[in-house]
Amino acid sequence: MTGDLPLALLRGPNLRELNVYGNAITGIPDPLCGPATNLQVLSMRSAGLTGSASGITSCSNLSFVDLSYNVLTGSLPATAAWGRLDLMQLQYNAFSGSIPQELYSIPLLAAVDISGNR
């Protein structure tokens, strides 16, 4: 798959898992999720992503995020609204800056991999 992610697919209430590993996706829409979205697993590893990852902060039901091995830039994505998130894989991108304070307030977060960033 190449190009943009179809927002109608992403924002449906029944989508629980999205895996686009190894595709050539243009970027992450901002916001990625709408108010009715129940996305829990987001795997976009090696998907050719560039730009910001801030659009994923709109997905409040996430339990797993893998954005590794892309060329994402800017700050690490984080929001205190991720009450179910327990694993984030953000390694080997081009994220820069400090670790956001919001990451410290995610109650179930057990592991974060940010190796290979700036």
URTAGI-V581237 format. One record per backbone hydrogen bond with DSSP energy under -0.5 kcal/mol. CO is the residue of the C=O (numbers start at 1). NH is the residue of the N-H. Records with the same first field share a line. If there is no record, write none. Layout:
CO=NH  NH
This chain:
1=24
3=26
5=7
6=9  10
7=11
9=12
12=15  38
14=16
16=40  41
18=43
20=23
24=3
26=50
27=29
34=37
40=63  64
41=18  43
42=44  66
43=20
44=47
45=22
47=25
49=71
51=73
52=28
53=56
54=57
55=32  33  58
56=59
58=60
59=62
63=86  87
64=42
65=89
66=44
68=46
71=51
72=94
74=96
79=82
81=83
86=110  111
87=65
88=90  113
89=67  68
91=69
92=70
94=74
95=118
100=103
101=104  105
102=105
103=106
105=107
106=109
111=88
112=114
113=90
114=117
115=92
